[in-house]
Amino acid sequence: MNIDPMELMKNFQGLQGSIAEMQAKLSSMRITGFAGGDMVRVELNGHMQVIDIRITREAIDPDDIGITEELVKAAFNDAVQRVRERISEEASSMTGGLNLSGLGGFPFGGSGSQA
């Protein structure tokens, strides 16, 4: 099998462009997770960074703060799951449907992507 260095370089440059495009999409992505019937909202960007948290007064019980803590965790986990799904969709469209779920350590990947 002959390897064409020019073809490899062209493919690498295309990959670099795709990675830069994905990084831009991750930065501009805004996904919201919900809990408690919309009493708690957590908004993340595509890098899994918290952008905003909204908690209604109804979600706060001064006598049982643990309920509010559980709602915040649930909303965060919902947002993380939604971000992972969106990243998976974006990655799939960029790779022509190639399944990248076996790649751990990436937000759209397997076991290494736990938050």
N, C-alpha and C positions, 0 to 999 in steps of 0.2 A: 504494500500500500504506500503510495506516494503522498507526502504531506506538502501542501503548497503554503509556504510561509506568508505569502501575501494574502491568501484566503483566510488564514488563521488571524492575521492582523485585522482584516476587515471585520471578521466575526467578533473579535475582541472589542473593537471600537463600537460595534453595534451593541454589544453587551454593556459597555460602559454607559452608552446613551440610555439604555433601558434602566440601568441602576439609578442614574441621575433622575430620570423621569419618575421612578418609583419613590425616591427620596422626596421629591417635590410633592408628590401625591400624599405621602405619609404626613408631611408637615402641614398640608392644608386640610387634611381629613378631620372632620369633627363628628364624633359618634357619641350618642347619649344612651346610657343605661338607666333603667328605672327599677324602683322597688316600692312596695307598700302602696300599690294603686296610684303611682305617680307622686307619692309624698316625698320621695327622695330621688334626685336625678344626679348622675355623675357624667360629665362630659370629658371625653379623652380625645387626643389627637392620634394619628396613626403610629406614633412612637410610644404609645401607651402612657403618655404624660397627662396628668389631670389638668384640664383647662378650667373647669367650673364644677362647683357642687351646689345644689339647691336643696334645701330641706324646709318643708312646710312646718308651720307651727303644730299641726296635728301629729306630726311624726315625733314630736318631742314630749316625753313624759318625764318631768323632773324627778319623779319617784322611781323610775326604772330606765335609766340612761342606756342600759344594755339593749333595749328594743331599738333605739335610734342607731346604736353602733351596728347592730345586725342589719338594719335597713341600708346603712351606708355601705357595708361590705357587700350586701346582695346587689345593690345598684352598681357598685364598682365592678363586680364579677360579671354582671350582665353587660356592662359597657365593654369590658375586655373581650368577652365572647363575640360581641357584635363587631369589634375592631378586627379580631382574627378572621371572622367570616368575610369582611370587606377586603382585607388584605389578600386573603386567599382568592377571592374573585378577581381582584386587580392583577395579582400575579398570574393567575390562570389566563386572563385575557392577554397579558404581555408575553406569555410563553406559548401562546397558541393552544391552550388547554392542557399543557404538560402538567402532570400532577406533581407538586413539590412537597406534598404532605410528609414525606419520609425524611425531609431535611430538618433535623433538630437544631435548636438554637436560633431559629429565625421566627419572627412573629407569626408567620403563616405555617410554620413547620410543626414538627412532631413533639416528642417528649421534652425537648430542651426549651420549649416556649412557655413554660408555666410562669405566671406572674405572681 
